């Protein structure tokens, strides 16, 4: 007797093959029949010809903190995600000594845009080591299946303490870090993650610890993966990190290397394609590199209280340390504005390059300014006969920094993004789910790929889009028996309507601990989500009080 039989479904198996119409039989959380399933079942579901695919594997999330109070990692599971990879970019919360908790929280607040009070009130600190963190997740239960990176910044802080964001490590300290990484991999980490990006700063603009590592430290840590023989590496590279350097680290480790974040910038239009070509060249020489690309335009909501958009600029660095009155004085200062204009005039690979036509006023706090809402700074400034940068600062200062702006800064050229998504060395990624909660929400990146890119634009077939969300990431990470609809595989499934699938309008909800807010998008066209055979969402959204049926993944294919 089956537990569940889904009849009359268009079954996409996740390999890119054409769909077949038929039934799916599920027993004890696994797929036991595909196509012709006639066995009796405790529960029958008529799919009415809807599409059934393996659940989405979201390989770039930052739910490490949120999952300790919210096992279903809202909103990802309602958006068809059945497996998440956490701890990207080296920002994990384990290992962490009790003495470093405050610093870790403050850094996360800054670098990943999570409300400080929500983290202080919400995080359940029932662990110190990486292994204890994993055990805690198992004990508390997880909604989706969860894989966790061992994060460079965390192990660096664990060994160097306060010095982690100030200096390079001694040989002895590097040896200690290697030992901690080895232990984490033994305890079930899916690999090692790090960042070199200038955009990644902690509280008061201090660089995140891994940015202080020298190349020797990166080489030594990569060697640990060679020793154990499994695991995946990921790096968010800076504008000045070369693919050659990463190729070298990948060859030391002998493991797959995921390179983030390849986003298209109209100011350096060939940069991401050059990176992808260099990745292709490295792979021809025997490496296993992937460029992490996003199917979503990078749009950020921000105010001058948290102006993440500008934090990659050198001229902005001192401002991150200032209190509000010093900050106001500085952005009012003509000399500062001149310096900022001159840095922006030099084109570089960074989030913002002075595209003022793409920065809009979205919400004013003074009613007299209401006519500005929805208009972009370039056209407002042109009409007023002033410079857009001056206009932005003057408006923000006049409204006590409360003016809300929205910037569409990267990945908005659909022709270029379509080429990137289809590149054979690209991995569709970068939802950043669980992070930047006040700036954007791309947790629905998978539904967006299926609806916008496959159905609406026809950039790739539905079978191919599904492959990119399922078996492609499962292979890169060596995730066992997931990412395909195949006999004996786990029943992680997404039932959806290809005619309507997508993500809905962005809205703000206040459901984080301590009343913190986050941006979210609802699912469109989702009719069912199953994790290990347990249904957790239907056409109405999350099923109330669904059990936590996810697994903490602790062993990966070599
Ligand atoms: Zn990230």
Boltz pocket constraint, residues with backbone or C-beta under 6 A from the ligand:
constraints:
  - pocket:
      binder: B
      contacts: [[A, 60], [A, 61], [A, 62], [A, 88], [A, 89], [A, 432]]
      max_distance: 6.0
